Amino acid sequence: MAQTIAVTAAGYRFVPGVFQYSAGVAALPGFRIERVRFEEPVPMAEGWRRIAAWLDAAGRPRNAFCACELRSPAPFTEEGFRSFNTAYAAVLREWGVLLDGNVNPVARSNVCPEVAPPAEPGFHAFSYTVPAADAPPSFVVAGSGEAEEGHANYRDHIVALDDTSPAGLRSKARWVLGEMERRMGALGGDWAGTTAAQLYTVFDIHPFLAKEIVARGAARHGLTWHYCRPPVVGLDYEMDCRRVAVEHVALA
């Protein structure tokens, strides 16, 4: 099981991941995680401003920002994804979120709507910590596609590469579900404790929905299927999940 690292001043701990995001976050005792979803995706620059304003209104420091869900126009090339992540991390560094200047504790998903995509990358939702005595555990698991992270590229490590047959998609789903369970386990959680699970693919999940997803408890409160692609060319299936008691919708 992966070790977690506490960000005591911000009220959460995280599972170390890759440069662009951690594998997941969980509130420390005395805190809870709250989630805010925007009515429509908000372009990155404006999104950062709106998140900062929300944190200010809540009386929370910038480093209370612990997770986000992004929307992008189309899957990135490997190089394009690296460039995007560098710009994204620059804001986290400016906000004092990165640890030791380069360790990213923030969990993240970044997916690409197949229909009516945004004109530019932006925020769909974000999460942050608030003090809350006796709050039940809360966590957010970062999105994962069907490839082990931390390598020089994604393509050489994609499960069932270019295979979107029912069997190929089932293999992808099994790998991603296992990764969700690994990340939740590191945070002390499991499917029984989730309040929401989200799936991102443009391919048919029905051949394996019952036996692979529902049967293992990953749809205990239903399953939110976003008709989106993962963020890197070649990936076809992604999921994330969370245990969050308080959620807001920021209407435009």
Protein Blocks (a to p, Z undefined) as FASTA:
>chain_A
ZZddddfknopacdddbfkbcfbdcddehiacdddddfbdcdfklmmmmmmmmmmmnopa
fklpmbdcdddfbdcdfklmmmmmmmmmmmmmmnomagghlacfbdcdddddfbhpafbd
cdfbdcdddddehiacddddddddfbdehiabfklmcghihiacfklmmmmmmmmmmmmm
mmmmmnopafklpcbdcdddfbdfklmmmmmmmmnopamnopaddddddfbehiabdcdd
dddfbdcdddZZ
